[in-house]
Amino acid sequence: MSNDWFETVAIAQERAKKRLPRSVYGAIIGGAEAGISMRDNVSSFDELGFRPVTAGQSGERSMDTTIMGQHASMPIMISPTGVQAVHPDGEVAVARAAAARGIPMGLSSFGSKPIEDVCAECSQVFFQIYWAGDKDSMIGRLERARAAGAVGVILTLDWSFSHGRDWGSPAIPQSIDLKTALSHAPDVLTRPQWLLDWARRGELPDLGVPNYTFGDRPVPGFFEAYGEWMGTPPPSWEDVAWLREQWGGEFMVKGVGRADEARRAVDAGATAISVSNHGGNNIDGTPAPIRVLPEVADAVSGQIQILMDSGIRRGSDVAKALALGADAVMIGRAYLWGLAANGQAGVENVLDVLRGGLDSTLLGLGKSAASELSPDDVLIPDDFSPPRLSA
Ligand SMILES: Cc1cc2nc3c(=O)[nH]c(=O)nc-3n(C[C@H](O)[C@H](O)[C@H](O)COP(=O)(O)O)c2cc1C
C-alpha cells in the first residue's frame, strides 16, 4: 500500500489543505455567514448513537442497491460540485473513480470538464442543472446531456445566493491569465505540488463552465453564467413539473428540507429527492438534513427515492442516514478532499473508506444487508429533529 493512502476522510482533508492554494481550499470549505448549518451538518451525526449486537452477526453483508434506475455497488453517489482548480483531471478523474467503484455520479452544470468527456469514463452520469437562463437554453443543456449519454437529471433548487462568510470568501479571479497567475503567486507558490500537477499538463486552471452551454454557443466564464442564473426568476412547482416532462426520465429535485416540499416534488413527477442544504452553503440556520430526514421519510417513503447529502464523512454516517429513512446518500466535500489529495486514486480511497466504514457498522449492528437498517438501530436524542410542520 503506498504512502498516499489515507485511512479517514479527515486525513484526506488535512492533505488537501497542505496541497491546495488557500483560495482553492477556501472555495471547497465554502459555507455561509456564520457557518452554523455547515457545522451542524457534520456534528449532528455525532449526536446519533448505535445499538450494537454481540453475537450472531452475519458473515456476509450486502450493500448493492439501485439509485435512480442505476445499479450501485453501495448506497453512495457522487454529488455534483464545480471542481475548478482542485485537480487538472477534475470531474474526469472523479468519473473514473466512480466507474471503478461501481457508483453513479452527478456532474455539475458549473463543473470544469465537458459532459462528453465525463460520460466517456462513466456510464452512470446524472447531469445537474440549476434553474438558470430561459427555458430554451435549459432544454438545450438537457438535450446536449442526453446526447452525451447522461442517464438522468438533477435539478438543484436550494441555492440562496448567500455570499458573505465571517471568515471571508476566497478570491476567485474572472479568468486565469499570466497576470492573474502572478497576482496569486504568493498563495500558489507555497503549494508546489499543486502547481506541478498543472505545469505537467502545460495548463492553468480554466474558469470556464463548459456544461452551461450547448450547440455552437461559446463557453461562458463562471461569473457570466452565475450572473445569468442570479437574474433568472426562481421556478414554480409547475415549472419543475414542466422540466421533468421535458426530460422524460429519471429526475431528482435536490435541496429539499421539509416534508411538504417533498410531497410537492412527488406531485411534480420527480423520481428522487435529495434532502440537502447544499453542504451548508445556502441560508445559514437551515438544520442539518439528517435532522429532517425522518419527517421527509415519513411523508414520501415508497413514493419517491430518498437521497440525503450534506455532512457525510464516514461509513457510519451513511448507516445513520439509511437507518433514518434514506435509500442512499450523496457525498460532496469528502470526495473533493480525496481528489485534491491524490487525484482519481484519492477519490477511490475515499469511496473505499466509506465502504469499509459502512461494512463495519453493518457487522456491529448484526445486519446482512444495508437495506435492513431501521430507526431501531440508532439512538436518537429527543430534541434531535425540529418540530414537525402541521400541514
Ligand atoms: C465546492 C462545492 C461546489 C458545489 N457545487 C455544486 C453544484 O455545482 N451543484 C450542486 O447541485 N451542488 C453543488 N454543491 C453541493 C454538493 O452537491 C453537496 O450538496 C454538498 O457538498 C454536500 O455536503 P458535503 O460537502 O458536506 O458532503 C457544491 C458543494 C461544494 C462543497
The ligand as an SDF file (V2000), in Angstrom:
LIG
                    3D

 31 33  0  0  0  0  0  0  0  0999 V2000
  -17.1050   23.2780   -3.6960 C   0  0  0  0  0  0  0  0  0  0  0  0
  -18.5300   22.8470   -3.8470 C   0  0  0  0  0  0  0  0  0  0  0  0
  -19.1970   23.0550   -5.0560 C   0  0  0  0  0  0  0  0  0  0  0  0
  -20.5200   22.6560   -5.1970 C   0  0  0  0  0  0  0  0  0  0  0  0
  -21.1350   22.8240   -6.4100 N   0  0  0  0  0  0  0  0  0  0  0  0
  -22.3920   22.3400   -6.5830 C   0  0  0  0  0  0  0  0  0  0  0  0
  -23.0050   22.4070   -7.8540 C   0  0  0  0  0  0  0  0  0  0  0  0
  -22.4430   22.9170   -8.8070 O   0  0  0  0  0  0  0  0  0  0  0  0
  -24.2560   21.8990   -7.9760 N   0  0  0  0  0  0  0  0  0  0  0  0
  -24.9300   21.3210   -6.9080 C   0  0  0  0  0  0  0  0  0  0  0  0
  -26.0570   20.8600   -7.0650 O   0  0  0  0  0  0  0  0  0  0  0  0
  -24.3540   21.2480   -5.7050 N   0  0  0  0  0  0  0  0  0  0  0  0
  -23.1030   21.7220   -5.5180 C   0  0  0  0  0  0  0  0  0  0  0  0
  -22.5100   21.6030   -4.3020 N   0  0  0  0  0  0  0  0  0  0  0  0
  -23.2310   20.9220   -3.2050 C   0  0  0  0  0  0  0  0  0  0  0  0
  -22.9550   19.4130   -3.2360 C   0  0  0  0  0  0  0  0  0  0  0  0
  -23.5310   18.7870   -4.3360 O   0  0  0  0  0  0  0  0  0  0  0  0
  -23.4980   18.7410   -1.9810 C   0  0  0  0  0  0  0  0  0  0  0  0
  -24.8530   19.0680   -1.8240 O   0  0  0  0  0  0  0  0  0  0  0  0
  -22.7210   19.1310   -0.7260 C   0  0  0  0  0  0  0  0  0  0  0  0
  -21.3490   19.2460   -0.9840 O   0  0  0  0  0  0  0  0  0  0  0  0
  -22.9730   18.0720    0.3280 C   0  0  0  0  0  0  0  0  0  0  0  0
  -22.3620   18.4010    1.5150 O   0  0  0  0  0  0  0  0  0  0  0  0
  -20.9380   17.7990    1.9480 P   0  0  0  0  0  0  0  0  0  0  0  0
  -19.9250   18.5820    1.1820 O   0  0  0  0  0  0  0  0  0  0  0  0
  -20.9020   18.0600    3.4280 O   0  0  0  0  0  0  0  0  0  0  0  0
  -20.9400   16.3420    1.5750 O   0  0  0  0  0  0  0  0  0  0  0  0
  -21.2000   22.0360   -4.1220 C   0  0  0  0  0  0  0  0  0  0  0  0
  -20.5260   21.8190   -2.9040 C   0  0  0  0  0  0  0  0  0  0  0  0
  -19.2110   22.2160   -2.7630 C   0  0  0  0  0  0  0  0  0  0  0  0
  -18.5200   21.9490   -1.4580 C   0  0  0  0  0  0  0  0  0  0  0  0
  1  2  1  0
  2  3  1  0
  2 30  2  0
  3  4  2  0
  4  5  1  0
  4 28  1  0
  5  6  2  0
  6  7  1  0
  6 13  1  0
  7  8  2  0
  7  9  1  0
  9 10  1  0
 10 11  2  0
 10 12  1  0
 12 13  2  0
 13 14  1  0
 14 15  1  0
 14 28  1  0
 15 16  1  0
 16 17  1  0
 16 18  1  0
 18 19  1  0
 18 20  1  0
 20 21  1  0
 20 22  1  0
 22 23  1  0
 23 24  1  0
 24 25  2  0
 24 26  1  0
 24 27  1  0
 28 29  2  0
 29 30  1  0
 30 31  1  0
M  END
$$$$
